[in-house]
Amino acid sequence: MRYMIDSMYNGWARELREKGYDCQTVVKLLRGNEDSSVQVRDPEILKYLEDNRSITLITADRELVEYCRNHGISVVYILEVLMEHLGK
């Protein structure tokens, strides 16, 4: 499975790759580099995910999560996973 992680968690992509997961940042997949100062807007992210349905988005952005879920795009909502872990 392939993963794309939201820009605010760039360091996590590297850690996940080190653990053997196929994970890239939004910027890397859409811009071809790791320059996190380059902003990628949500509509562009969503278009990319619609065209690449084998990729799961990892994000804390609730609006992105809702859109993905409503359109059958695989997504991991970081806050939801954290709350499950905390037993909330």
C-alpha positions in Angstrom: 0.0 0.0 0.0 1.2 3.5 -0.8 0.8 6.5 1.5 0.8 10.3 1.0 1.2 12.4 4.2 0.0 15.9 4.6 2.7 18.6 4.5 2.5 19.4 8.2 3.9 16.0 8.9 6.9 15.9 6.5 9.2 14.2 9.0 6.8 11.3 9.5 7.1 10.3 5.8 10.9 9.8 6.3 10.3 7.8 9.5 7.6 5.6 7.8 9.9 4.9 4.8 12.7 3.9 7.3 10.2 1.4 8.7 9.5 0.0 5.2 6.3 1.8 4.3 5.9 3.4 0.9 5.2 6.9 2.1 5.8 10.3 0.4 4.8 13.8 1.3 2.2 15.7 -0.6 4.8 18.1 -1.9 7.1 15.3 -3.1 4.4 13.6 -5.0 2.8 16.7 -6.5 5.9 19.0 -6.9 8.7 16.4 -7.2 10.7 17.9 -4.3 10.7 18.2 -0.5 10.4 22.0 -0.2 7.7 22.3 2.4 7.6 26.1 1.9 5.7 25.3 -1.3 2.0 25.2 -0.6 -0.2 22.6 -2.3 -3.9 23.5 -2.2 -6.5 21.0 -1.2 -8.2 20.8 -4.6 -4.9 19.8 -6.2 -4.3 17.1 -3.5 -7.8 15.8 -4.1 -7.5 15.7 -7.8 -4.2 13.7 -7.4 -5.8 11.3 -5.1 -8.8 10.8 -7.4 -6.4 10.0 -10.2 -4.2 7.7 -8.0 -6.7 5.7 -5.9 -4.0 3.2 -4.8 -2.6 6.0 -2.4 -3.9 6.5 1.1 -3.8 10.0 2.5 -2.6 10.6 6.1 -3.8 13.9 7.4 -5.2 15.8 10.4 -7.3 18.1 8.1 -10.9 17.3 8.8 -12.2 18.9 5.6 -9.9 16.7 3.5 -10.9 13.6 5.5 -14.6 14.3 4.9 -14.1 14.9 1.2 -12.1 11.7 0.8 -14.6 9.6 2.7 -17.5 11.1 0.7 -15.7 10.3 -2.6 -14.3 6.8 -1.8 -10.7 7.9 -1.4 -8.7 6.0 1.2 -7.7 8.2 4.2 -6.3 8.0 7.7 -7.5 10.7 10.0 -4.7 11.2 12.5 -6.9 12.7 15.2 -9.3 9.8 15.0 -6.5 7.3 15.4 -5.1 9.2 18.4 -8.5 9.3 20.0 -9.0 5.6 19.5 -5.6 5.0 21.1 -6.5 7.2 24.1 -9.8 5.4 24.5 -12.1 8.4 23.7 
